[in-house]
Structures are given as structure tokens and as C-alpha cells.
Amino acid sequence: MHTLSGLDATFLYLETPEMPMHVGSFCLYELPDTPRFSLHRAITAHIGQRLHLAAVFTRKLGFMPLDLGHPVWLPADTVDLGFHIRKVKGRALPLAQAQAMAAKLHSGLIERSRPLWEFHVFDRVLCPDGSVCGALYSKIHHATLDGKAGTILTQAMMDVGPTPRPVPPPSEKPPKVQSLKVAQMLGAVFSNSLAQYAKLARTLPQAAQALGSTVAKQSLQGRGSGLRPKSPLTLAPMTDFNVAVGTARSFGTASIPFADCRAMAQAAGGSFNDIVLWICATALRDYLAQHGSIPRKPLLAAMPVSLRDEGNTDYSTQASMTVVALGTHLAQPLKRLQAIMDSTAKVKSALPQLKSMLPTDYPSLLAPWIVGGVAKAAFKTYSATGLSHRLPMVANLIISNVPGPRVPLYLAGARMRTFHPMSIVVHGIALNITVQTYAGSVDFGVVADAKAVPAVQDLTQALVAAFEEGRALLGGAPAAAPVASATKKQSTPTKAIRAKAPKAATVTTPTLRKRAARAA
């Protein structure tokens, strides 16, 4: 019996039909030249041989009596592969229809009586370039892993060549599932809570000191220059993204070359993540200009930060959130990039202290009642009273950047062609842009509430246009053509890009400021 951490359990407490709390991906696969090859049959056999490599596949939830504490992980007595790995009906679906099907599947809840994962396999997908490939939509509950743990899972299940590597059988028989006694379960609740209270008592002084230092630094900014002291909390401007979400989702994709993004980062004197944020900010500015208006204040992006220690391979969520200003109010692109770099620099400098204030656990006793009850009551009030159109949020959207494998991967003999992630939207933040780097490509997965972002294809196209604009500004050699796609628009999948861009001249941060000043 292993008790879920407070953070992992929170994803269960917050889940509603409007807010499924699972993450996933939509990946295209090049099919091997084998007569009558079925990707569904091949994946089913492949996963069946590797279930023991990942606890995600073989554990299920156990709930405390009367929901008095966090659930626990228990070994599943059986894993029904026919239930968990399903073939999507239909012969050869166009790519746009396959993506629309993935968006529909992403809106459904995962059954909690079984291990919290599902694979949906498309045996044949018609790509706009005329090729036929396979596709896999996967979803796994966020209670069981985060983005980093998802990368670990990928490495366990995938291969680096078309011939699957030999996998040794389980070293021991799976434990026999036994019914837990009420006293044993209640004892786990109280022992967990006591341990967490003791941990809080030890870390509270350090966290309070770090918080005081951070707030003091923020509030003192501007003093001596005639500016008013800044508040440590800045709220996001109102946009169409900041509304109550429904049950329908829209989904779009875009792919751009990684080598050019890295060259752009070197030229700007920033990081790859700074360039990703700038591309997103520039695309969002273009999208808002098409579908409403650009707020006078900069959009704020909630950005996950990993709290995982080096070498930690636990299948659990070990991350928190920080907020980055995207500079969308600035028309000049280099000024926008400088604003983003300034914002991420502040986050990086504060993060070491803030990590002590970002817990991933809390006492278990009565948590399902308190956390789940309060949150769901708040969600109901937020969506039913019209507050969603008047109450400012701490962020306008979520942007997540997950580093992935640099070499092509294979699943059951099929080469993975694209790796587009699919993540979560919540009440008040109806847009999520997640980025996965894979085999020389930067693959965007855009998930949104279907009513809040109905024209998701405009946003995916804007991402590609922003990349092209940035490459023209900062340098980078032409590579394979970037592509965009959505549930309503077809596109050509991106092949893995191995070519290196030539080195660009480094542009220091002061140079960016001078360029921006001249352009303005």
C-alpha cells in the first residue's frame, strides 16, 4: 500500500466532467513494410510484454473509508489489455478527422476502478502528403505522473530501433491482492498526516523566511526611481481564454525545427525556453488581433517548473507552477523578447528560494472532503454566476516545455514520426500550449475549451508564422518546412530533422535593447 502524495491526490479531488485531469499525446507512426500489419495488434502485444516495466500500467486506486484521507496505490489483480488498448473504428481516416477524434477522446474521464490509462490506436491515417501512417492517442491520469515521469515512461516502453529490444520477464510474481482492513487504512491516514505535520513544522520557518525575502525584493522594486512599489501579485488581463470550461475540447498541432530554435536562442543570448515563450507570445498576439483585441497589459503564462531531484525516476507528480509575463502588449518583436527574457530571469533567480515554499504533499486527514469539497463548490459558483467573465486570474494560459528524446523512437516496430502532447485546461484558464522536443523537432500540442478557442487552427498557424518571423530577425538556416495542423485543418507531418543550423552571430541582451529602441 502506497499513499498518494497530496499533489497527486489533488488531481483526483479537482476532477469533474468539465475538467478531466489526465495528460496524453497524439503521435503519428510510420508503418513497417509488413503485409497485413496492424498497429493495434502490434502495440497490444508489445505493451503486454512490458507491463512490469512501468508501475503506471499495473496499479489502481484504493480509497479510504468515508474518504477520510488520500487514496492509496494498490496492485491491480488483472490488467485487461482489451479495455486499455482500443482500436479506433474506421478504415483510413484523414489526419484532421483523427485529430478531431483525439480531441473528443481527450474530453472523457478515465474509469477509476482500473489502472488510470488508455491507448487508442488508429491503424490507418491518411496524411495530406499522400502517405499512410498509423497514430496513437494516449491518456494517463495526472495523479500518476508528470511530464518528466512521462519521459521516463516513454524511455521504458519505446526502442531506438525497429527491432524491439529483449525485455526480461518479471523477476518475481506480482503480489497477491488482499483486501485491506479498515484499521490498517485508518492507521495509514493518521501516520501520513502526522508525518506531514512534522515536516511542515520543520520547513515552515525556512519557507516563511524565503517568502519574506521574495516579497521584500518585489515590493522594493522601483524605489529610488520615483516609481511606485510593485505588488508581489499581478493579475492577468481578461481575455476569451479566461472563462469557465465545458466538456468539449479543440486540439491543434504545429512542428518547427529544433536546430533553428536553438540558433535563435544563441543569437538572442537567451535560452531555448525563452524562444518558445516568444513564439507563443507572438502567436497569441496575432490570434487576439484576429479574434478580438490585444490587452494593454501583457498576457501571463503559468509555466510548470520541475521539483524533481536529479536521478529521481518515481512515477509521481513533482512539479509546481510559476508565472511569466509574455510581453504581448509590445508591438516591437525584439522588445517583446527582451521582456520575456527579463521575466524568466526573475523566475530563475527566485526559484531556488521558492522551491522551499512549493510543497508537493500535505496532511491526508479529511483532505478529500476539504480540498475536493471547497474546490468543487468554488468551480460551481465560478461557472454558474458569471464570475468567469469578471474575475481576473493569475494567468491567461498554461505553457509547458518538456524536453524529449533527441533520436527517433520506435514502438512495436513502427517509427514515431511526431510527438504532439495533449494536456489539461481548467476553469478560468481554457488554453494550454505544451511543447515536446523530439528527434530534431519542436512539436506543439494546443488543447483548449472548444468554445473559448473555436478557431484553434488560426493559433497553430500563428505559431509557425511566429517562428518564421523570429528566424528572420535572429538568424537560422532554412530547414524542413514547419507545419501546423488542427482538428479542423489538415497538415503534413514533420519528419525528424537531423541537420544542424549554421552558427549565428551572438546578439547580447544590450544589443537586443538597442535594436528594439531603433525599431521603435
N, C-alpha and C positions, 0 to 999 in steps of 0.2 A: 504494500500500500504506500503510495507516494502522493502527498498532498500537493495540490496545485499552488503555485505562488499567488500572491494577491493580485499581481498584474495579469497573469494568465486567467485567473478566475474572473477578473473584471470583464474580460471579453465575453464571458458567458452571461454575466449579470446584465450587461448593457444590450444584449442582443434582443431584437424584436423583428417581426416580419419586414419592417421598413429598413432595418439596419442589420443585415446579416454580417457576422463578424468572421468571415473567412477570407483568406487570400488565395490567389491562384495564378494561372498563366495560360496563355493561348500560344501554342508553339506549332510551327509547320515542320514537317519532316520529309526529306527526300526518300522515296521508297526504293528499296533494293530491287534489282532486276531479277526477280524470282517469280516464276509462274504462280498465279493464284495466291500471291502474298496478301495476307490480311493483317493490317497493323493492329487491329483489335485482338486477334488471336495471339499474335506475337508478343504484345505488351502484357496480356494476361499471363502467358506462360513465363515471361521474363520476371514480372513482379512476384509471381508465385514462388520463384526460386530465391527471391531476395527479401522476403518479408522480415526475416530475422535480422537484417542489417539495419533496420530503422524502427525504433520503438513506436514512431508515429503510426505505423501500419497495424500494430497488434495490440494497442492499449485502448481502453474505453473508459468512460467516466463512471465513477461511483459517487452517489450523492449521500450526504449526511442525513440522519433522521431529522425531520422537520426543517431541513435546510438550515441547520444551526451553524454550519461552518463551510469553508471552502470544500469543493468536491475533491476526490482523490482519483489517481490513475490506477486502474486495475488491468491485469492481462485479460484480453478477450478470449473466451473459450474457443471460439472459431472465428475465422475471417472469411466471409462469403465473397470470393472474388467476382462472382457473377453480379453481386449487388454493387460492389465498389468500382468495378471497371466495366463501363457500359458502352455499348456501340450505339452511336447516333444513327437513327434511321434515315434512309435516303441514300441514293446511289452516289452521284458525284455532285456535290453542292458547290456553287460558285463561292469564292472566298468571302464576298460580302455577306452571303446568307450564313456561312459558317460562323463568321464573327457575330452576326446578329443572334444566332443560336447560343453562342458562348455568353453573350450579354444576358440572354434570358435565363440560362442555367446559373449564372452568377447571382441572380436575384433570389434564388431559392435557398432555404435553410438546409443545413446538414442534419440528418437524423442523429439524435444524441444517444440513442440506445446502442449504437455501433461505434467502431473506431471512426474518428472525425475526418474522413477524407473520401473523395470521389474523383474518379478519372472518367472522362467522356471522350471516346475515340471516334474520329472521322476517318473512315478507311480511304475515302477519295475526296479531294478538294480540287476544284478547277481554279487555277491561278490565271490572272489576266494575261500573263506571257504565254499562255497555251500549255504550260506544263501541268501535270497531275501530281499532287503530293498528298500526304496524309496530315492530320492535325490532331492535337491532343489538348483538350481543355481540362485542367486540373484545379481542384479546390481543396484546401486543407484549413481547418479552423485555426484562427489566430491564437486560440488558447493553447495550442500545442507547439507552435513555433513562430519565430520572427523571420525577417529577411535573411539574416546571417545563418540561422539554423536551416532555412530553406536552401541556401547554397550548400551547406553540409549534406543535406538530404540528396540534393542533385548529384553531388560527387559520389555518394554511396550507390545510387541507382543507375547512373549513366556509365558509359565506357568511352575511351578515347579512340577506339577503332571500330570498324563494322563487325568484328568478331567479338561477342561478349566475353569478358574475362571469366576464368573459372572462379566460382564462388563456393567456398567450403560450406558444408551443411552446418546447421546449428550445433554448437559444442555440447549442448545439453537439452534435455526435453523441456518444452515450455512448462512453466509452473501450473499446477492444477488449480483451477479457480475454485476458491472456497468462499462461502458466504461469511461476511464479516459480522461479528457480534456488535450489538448496539453499544455496549460498554467500551469495546475496543475503538469504535468510531468516535464516540464522545471523548474518549481519552486523547485521541489524536487531535481533536478540535482544541481542547484545553491546553495540551502541551505545545501545539503550534502557536496559540495565542500568547502563552506565557513567554515563549522564546522570542516572539516578535516584540512584545512589550519590553523585554530586557534589551533587545537590540536597539529599539527606539531610545531607551534611556541612555544607552552608551553613545549613540550618534547624534542625539538632539543638540548638545552644546556645540559640537563641531558644525552641524548644519546651520544653527542659528548664527554663529559667527560668520560663516560663509555668506549667508543671506544678507546679514547686516552690511558686510563689506561690499557686496554686489549692489545693493540698493544705494549705499552711500556714494559709490562711484557714479551710478546713473544719475542721482539727484544733483551731484556737484557739477555735472557736465554743463558748460555754458557760463558758469560763474567766472567773473573776471573779464568777460567779453560783452557784458551788457545783455546777455540772453537770459531768459527765464530758466530756472532749474527744470530739468526734464523729469517727467514722471517715469517710474520704473515699469509701468504698464501702459502699453499703447494698444488701442483697439483698432481693428481693421475697418476700412471704409465699407459701406454697404454696396453689395453687388448682387446680381442674379444668382450667384453661386451660394449665397448665404441665406438659405431657406430650408424649411422642413423638407425632408426627402420622402419619396413614396417607395413603392415596391419595384418599379421599372428602372432599368439601367440602360445607358448608352455606352458604347465601347468603341474606341478607335486606336489605331496604331500608327507609328512612324518609326523609321530607321534611318540613321545617319552614320557616317564613318567615324570610328573612334580616333583614328590617327589624326584626322583633321581637327577634331575637338581638342586633342592633347596639344597639337601645334598652336591652336588659338590660345590655349591657356598659357603656354610658354611665352607667346608673343605679348600677352597682356600682363605677364608677371603674376598670374593668379593660379588657381587650381582648376582641375577638370570639373569639380563640383561648381565652381563659380561660373564656368561656361555653360553648364547645364542649366543653372538657375537663370542666367542671362537669356538663353534660348527660350526658356519657359516664359520669362517676363516679357520678352519681345513678342512672342506669340500671343500671350494674354492681352497685351496692349492692342494688337491688331484685331483679335477676336472681339474685344469690348468696343472698339471703334466701329466694327461691323454690326454689332448687336446691342446697341445702347449707347453708352458713353464711358469715357475713361475717368475714373475718380481722380479728384485733385490730390488726394493722399495716396501714397504708394500701397499697392497690394501687399499683404503679409502672407507668407507661406509658412505653414507648420512643417518642420523638417525633422524626421526621426534621427536620433543620434544613438549609436550603439553603446551600451554599457558593458558589453561582453569582454571579459578578460582574454588576453592572447592565449590561444590553445584551448579555450573552452568550447566543447562540442555538444553541450546539453541541448536537447530538443525542447526549448522553452523560450519565452519572450524576455529578452534582456536589452530593452531599449526604452528611450523616453523621447520627448519632443522638445524642440526649441523653435524659435520664430525668427525668420529672416525677412527683412524688407527688400522688395524686388525692384524698387526704383521705377515703377511703371508710370509715375507721374512725369517723368523726364522724357522729353521727346528726342533728345540727342542720345544716340545709342551708346557712345563711349562714356557719357556721364552716367547713364543707367548702369553700365558695367562697373564703373568706379563705385557707385552707391552700393551695389551688391557686394563688391569686394570689401568695402568698409564694414558692411553689416556682418558678413561672415567672419571677418577678423575679430569683431567684438564677441561673436559667439565663441570662437576658438579660444580667446583669452579668458572668457568667463567659465568655459566648460569644466576645466579641472576642479574649480571650486564648486560649481553647480552639481557635479556628479554626486557629491555627498548629500545633496538635497533631493535627488531624484530616486526615490525608493522603488524597488520592483516587488516589494512584499509589504503586507500589513496584517494585523491580527485577524484570525479567521472567525472568531466567535461572533455570530449574528451578522456576518458580512453579507450573505445573500439577501437578508431582509433589509438591512440598512442601505447598502450600496445599490442593490437592484431595485428596491422599492423607491428610494429617493430619485434615482436616475430615471426610471420609467415614468414616475409622476411628473418630473420636470419635462421629459420629452413630450408627454401628452399635453401639458399646458402650453409648451412652446409651439406645437403644431396646430393646436385647436383654437388658440386665442388670437392668432395673428401676430404674435411676438416675433415670428420668424422674419417679418418684413420691417421690424422696427428695432430689434435688439442687436446692437453691434457684437461681433465675435472677436476672439483673439487672433483669428487667422481667416483668410479668404478661401484657401485651398491647402491641400497637402501635396508636397513634392518630396519624393523619396528617391534616393540614388543608391542602388545596390550593385556592388562590384561582382561580376560573374566570371566564369571561365574564359580564358583567352584563346583556347583551342576549340575546334569543333568537337561536339559530343555526339554519341550515338545511343539510341535506346532500342533494344531488341533488333539490332542490325540496321536501323534506319537513322540516317544522319539528320540531326536537328538543324533546321535552316534558320529559324528565327526564335526569339525567346522574349515574347511580349508579356510583361507582368500584368496582373489584374488585382486591384486592392480594394479598400473599403471607403465608402462615403458615409457620413453621419449627419444627423440633424444639424443644420447651421453651416456645414461645410460639405457641399454637394459635388465637389470636384476633387479628384485625386489623379495626379500625374506621377507614375512610378517609372523609373528608368532602370534598365538592366543592361550592363555591358556584357557582350558575348561575342567571342571569336572575331574581334576587329570591328564589331558593330555596336552602336548605341541604340537599343530597342526601347521605344517609349510605349507604355500602356496607359491609355487615358480612360478612366472609368468615371462616370458621372450619373447623377439622377437624370432620367430621361427628359423630365420637364424643365429642369434647371439648365441643362445643356443639350437642347434637342439637335443642334447643328454641330455635333462633335467632329464631323469631317472638316469643318472650317478651322477648328482648332488644330487638328493633326496636320493639315496643310500649312497652317501658320507656323507650326514648329519647324517644318522643313524650310519654309521661306526664311525664318529667323536664322537658321543655321547657314543658309547661303549668304545672307547679309553679313553675318559675323565672319564668315570665311573671307569675304571680300574686304572687310575692314581690317582684319588681323592677320591675314595670310593663311596659306594652306593649299596644298596641291589638289586639283580636281581628282576625285576618286570615283568609285562606283556611285551611280546616281542615288541620292537619298529618296525614300519613298514614304508616302503617307497613306493610311487607309482607315476606314471606319465601318461601323455597322451598316451604313448606307452608301458607302463608296468603295469601289474595288481598288486594289493597288498591286504592284508587282513586289513580291517578297525580296528582301535583300539577301544577297549571298555574302558569305563570310569574306571580309576584306583583310588581306594579309600585307598589302603594300604599305610601306612607310612613307609618310609625307616628308618632303624635304624640310630641313630646318628653316624656321622663320626667324627673322631678326627679333631679339627680345625687346619688348617695349616695357619700360619700367612704369610703375604706378604714377610717378610725377609726369611722365610723358603722356600717359592717358589723360591726366588733368589738363595738360597744355593743349592736346588735340581737341578735347571736349570744349575748352574755352574758345579756341579759334573757330570751331564749328558753330558754337552758339552765337 
